[in-house]
Amino acid sequence: MTTKNIEGKVAIVTGAGRGLGREEAMQLARQGARVIISDIDLPDAKEAAYQTVEDIKAFGGEATVVLGDCADSKDAENLMAKTIETYGDMNIMVNNAGFCRDKTIFSMSDDEFDSVVRVHLRGHFVNIRNATAYWRGKAKADGGVYGRLISTSSEAMLFGSAGQPNYAAAKAGITAMTMGAAQLMAKYGICCNVIMPRGRTAMTDQGITAEIFKKPEDGFDVFDPANVAPLVGYLASPESQMVMGEVFVVWGTRVNIVQRPSLDVFYDNPEGQQKWTVEGLHNSLGDYFTADHTPVLDGFSVPPQ
């Protein structure tokens, strides 16, 4: 049984017609939230969005569709306006919408780069801007506000992705932008966090990832996107009030808390307070980057050539 710990709260989930977004919207509705199902105004996406609403209503939940382009400023403003007009408030923003156009960097066109960065990074930006501005205004006017921001990044930003320079760059930007928002909004009690989900979606059901994320014939389905939704439900809840500026990798039965990069490996110039020389750098760094050093590329150990 799902605890209705956000009953009456209002949530927006972008890209909520299918995949991860749909599961996240269903999870929040089961916890009692009134959910705005946001998706692009294209036939398949539109049909899926309305189906998600029907599925939520079937178990007694409340949901409404607002169609539009998540990265378009006017559509994003309309999304906020319609949400407040419909439900009178906005408490939870889950930015999920995205798509892929995979190519290696030497084969990628300007449009293939720009379009993916636009939907992912700009799509997060315009909605984060609107949500944080609304919460800040409400906090100043009312003296208190309930707000939860959940951004969707990817492990591609941690390890790079040889066939996704556009996607990996956008996801790195999303993480950095959300960390900045977390610092800014903490004083208002707003919790901003990032998830990096592994799930079988339209984006993973193609190319080399299709086999990795293939649904098993029996047993536990590790990459079922429904496995990701409870973490979103937790981060949207009052119980997560101490969770701010964190990054989580989530899939199957596991949640990893991503640690910030450390600066614990360093070398000072042995010549003292003076500029490094190339030779001096080689003498120092060469002790670290020896033939025994194994680079980590794309998340896998690669032997030196």
N, C-alpha and C positions, 0 to 999 in steps of 0.2 A: 504494500500500500504506500502511495506517495504522500508525504507530508505536505499539506497546503500551507507552506511557510511564506509564500508571497501572494497570498490571496488578495485580490483587489488591485495589485500592482499592475502597471501597464508596461508591456515589453514590445520592442520592435526587433524583428529578426530579418535581416536582408538575405535574399536568395533562399527564402524559406519554402519554396514550392517542392523542392526535391532534396535528396541527399542529406548532408549534415544539417543544413538549415531547417529542413522539415522536422528532423528528429529533435533538434533543439527547441523549435517552436512547440512541438507536442509535449516535450518535457516541461517547459515553463507553464504551459496550459494545465498540465496535470497538477502542478504545484499551486495552481489557483490564479495565475496571471492572466490578464486579458491581453491577447497577443495580436499585434499587427503583422500580417504576413506580407512582406515586401518582396516583389520580384519584378523582373523586366516585363514590359508589355509586348510580349511575343506569344503567338498561339500556344505553343507547348508549355511555356513557363506559366502563362496565364491560367491554363487549364489545371496545371499542377498546383498552383497557388490556391485556387478555389477548392480543389480536392482536399488540400491540407486543412482548410477551414471546415469543410464538411466532416472530416475525420475528427477534428477537435470537438466540434459540436456534438458528434455522436457519443462521446463519453462525458458530455455535460460541460465542456469547456466553452470559452468565449473567444472568438477570433474574427478578424476583419481583413480583407485584402486591400492593399494600396499598391497599385502598379506604378512602375517608373524605373528610370535608369539610376542606379545607386551612385554613380559618379557625376551626375548632372546636378549642378547647384540648385536649379529651380525645382527639379524633381525631389531633391533631398529636402528642400524647404517645404514643399507640398506634403512630403511624408510626415514631417514634424507637425505641420498645421493640421492635417487630417487626423493624426493620432490624438492631438489635444482636443480637437473638435469632437471626436468620437468618444473618447474616454476621459477627457478632462485633465490628463496628466501624462507624463512619460518618465518611467523609473529605470528601465533596463534597455540598454542598446547592445544588441549582438550583431556585429558586423561580420558577415559570413560570405556574401556574394563574391563570386570570382569565376574565372575561366582560364584556360591555358592555350597558348599557341607555341608549341615547343619547337625549337631549332637550336643548333649550336651557334655560338656567337658569330662565327665567320659566315654563317648562312642566313642570319636573321635580318629581316627587313626592318625599316623604320616603323612601319605600321605594326608589325608583329611585336616589336618592343613596346611602342607607345600604347597600344590598345590594352595590353595586359597590365602595364603599370597604371594606366588610367583606371581600370575597373577595380583593381586590388588596392593600390595605394591612395589614389585620389578618392575612390569610393569610400575608403575608411576616413580620409581626411574630412570630407564635407559632412559626413554624419557625426564624426567625433566633434567637429566644430559646433554643429547645431546642438548636439546633446549637452556638451559642456557649457555652452552659453546659456542654455535653458536652465540647467541645474544651478549655475552660478547666480543667475538672476533670481531664481526661486529661493536660494539660500539667503540672499541679501534681503529679499522682500519678506520672507516668512520666518527667517531665523533657523530653518532646518530643512533638509531635503534628503530623500532616499534616492540614491543613484548608483547604478552598476554598469560599467562599460566593459564589454568583453570583445577583444579583437581576435581575429583569426590569422595566424602566421603559419609558418611551416619550418620543418627541420632543414629545408633547402637553404634557409638563411644561415644556419649554423655551419653547414658543410659545403655550401655551394651546390650547384646542380649543373652538370656539364651541358645538358640539353635544355636548360631553362634559365638562361641568364636574365631574362625579363622577370620571370616569376620569383626567382631567388632574390633579386634586387628589390622588388616590390615588397616581399615579405620581410626583408631586413628593415626597410623603411617603416613598415607598419609597426614592427616591434619597437623601434627607436621612438617613433611618434607616440605610441601608447605609453611608454615609460616616461616620456616628458609630460604627458597628460596626467599620469598617476601622481607625479610630484606636484603638479599644479593644483590638482583637485583634492588632494588628501586633506587639506585644511577645511574643506567643506564636508568631509566624511564620505566622499565619493570614492568608490573602489574601482580602479582601472587595472585590468589584467589581460594577459595574452594566452591563448591556447594554440598549440601546434598539434593538430589531430592527425592521426593515421586512420583513414576510413575509405571504404569502397564507395566512390562517387563517380559522376560522369567524368571528372578530371583524371581519376586514377584508372578508370575502366578503358584505357587505351594505351597503345604503345607498349613499352617494356614493363610498365607497372601493372598492366592488365593481369599478367600471370601471377605476380606477387600478391595482388589483392583479390584473387579469384575466390569465390565463395566455396567453402568446403562442402563435400557431399553429405557429411554428417559431423556431429560434434560441435563444440563451441566455435562460433564464427568470430574470429579475432578482429576482423576488419569491418564488422557490421557498424555503420555509422551511429547506430543507437547506443553503442558502448561509450561514445564521446559525450552524449547528451547529459548524463548525470553530473559531470563536472561543470558544465554550463549552468545547470540547475543550482549547484552548490555556490558557484561564484555569483549567481544572481540573488542569493538568499541572504537574510540577516546574519546567518551563522558565519558568513565570510567577511565580516566587518574588519577583521585584522589582516586580510589578504589584500595587499596593495602593491602594484608594481612588480608582480610576479609573472613568470613565464612557465607554462606547463606543456610537456609532451604527453599526450593521452591516446591510448588505444587499448583494445582488448580489456584485460583486467589490471592494467598498469597505468599509474600516473607518475611521471618524472618531473621533479621540480628542477628547472634549468638554473644552474649556478652562473653568476656573472663571470665574465672573463677575469682572470687574475693577472697581476703584474709581478709575480714572484720569481720569474726568471729574468735576470738583468745583469748587465756588465757595465762597470764604470771604467772610464779611461784610466789605465794604469799610469799614464804620464801626468795625471793630475788635472788641474783646472785649465784645460786647453782643448781646442777642437780636435776631434778624432781625425786620424788619417785613414786612408783606405787600407794601408798595410796593417795599421793598429787594429782596425775592425776585424780584418781577416784573422789576425793572431788571436784575438779574443773569441770571436764568434765561431771560428773554425774548431775550437775545442768542443763546441756544442753540436755543430752541424757536421759531424764526421760521417764516414761511410756506414757506420752502424745506426745512424739516425734514420728513422722510418717516417717519411712524410705521411700525413693523413689527408687524403683527397677524396671528396665526395662521401665522407663517412667511412671509408674503407682504408685499411693500411695498404700502402703501395710500396713495393720494394724499390730502392734506388736503381736507376738505370746505369 
